[in-house]
């Protein structure tokens, strides 16, 4: 189902500049949306507030491997 939206000529021109020859406006807007969504996900993924130091990462990995080994040994004894 299609719908019509009103945009200025300036916005139309921007969409034309951003679009590829084979794309219609619907394709351009969807691609823009996907690009923005990916940028937001990437920004959230690389949030420096949630980074940990190398030492913390090594300690976490060491504990994770130890816990995995203990879990494996418990299952093997059953």
C-alpha positions in Angstrom: 0.0 0.0 0.0 1.5 3.3 -1.1 1.0 6.7 0.5 1.9 10.2 -0.4 4.0 12.5 1.8 4.6 16.2 1.1 8.3 17.3 1.1 9.9 20.5 -0.1 11.8 20.7 -3.4 15.0 21.1 -1.4 14.4 17.8 0.4 13.5 16.1 -2.9 16.7 17.3 -4.3 18.7 16.0 -1.3 17.0 12.6 -1.8 17.9 12.7 -5.5 21.5 13.5 -4.6 21.7 10.7 -2.1 20.0 8.1 -4.3 21.3 5.9 -7.0 19.9 5.9 -10.5 18.1 2.6 -10.0 16.5 3.7 -6.7 13.1 5.2 -6.1 12.5 7.5 -3.1 11.2 4.6 -1.1 14.5 2.7 -1.6 16.5 5.8 -0.8 14.6 6.4 2.5 14.9 2.8 3.5 18.7 2.8 2.8 19.1 6.0 4.8 17.1 4.5 7.7 19.3 1.4 7.6 22.5 3.5 7.5 21.3 5.6 10.5 20.2 2.4 12.4 23.6 0.8 11.8 25.4 3.9 12.9 23.5 4.0 16.2 24.2 0.3 16.8 27.9 0.8 16.1 28.0 3.9 18.4 26.3 1.8 21.2 28.7 -1.1 20.6 31.8 1.1 20.9 30.6 3.2 23.8 33.8 4.0 25.7 31.9 4.3 29.0 31.5 0.5 28.9 35.1 -0.3 28.0 37.3 -2.3 30.3 41.1 -2.4 30.6 43.2 -5.2 29.1 43.9 -6.4 32.6 40.2 -6.7 33.4 39.6 -8.5 30.1 42.4 -11.0 30.8 41.0 -11.6 34.4 37.5 -12.0 33.1 38.7 -14.4 30.4 40.7 -16.4 33.0 37.7 -16.7 35.3 35.4 -17.6 32.3 37.8 -20.4 31.2 38.1 -21.7 34.8 34.3 -21.7 35.2 33.8 -23.5 31.8 36.4 -26.1 32.8 34.7 -26.7 36.2 31.3 -27.0 34.5 32.7 -29.5 32.0 34.4 -31.5 34.8 31.1 -31.6 36.8 29.2 -32.9 33.7 31.8 -35.5 32.9 31.6 -36.9 36.5 27.8 -37.5 36.1 
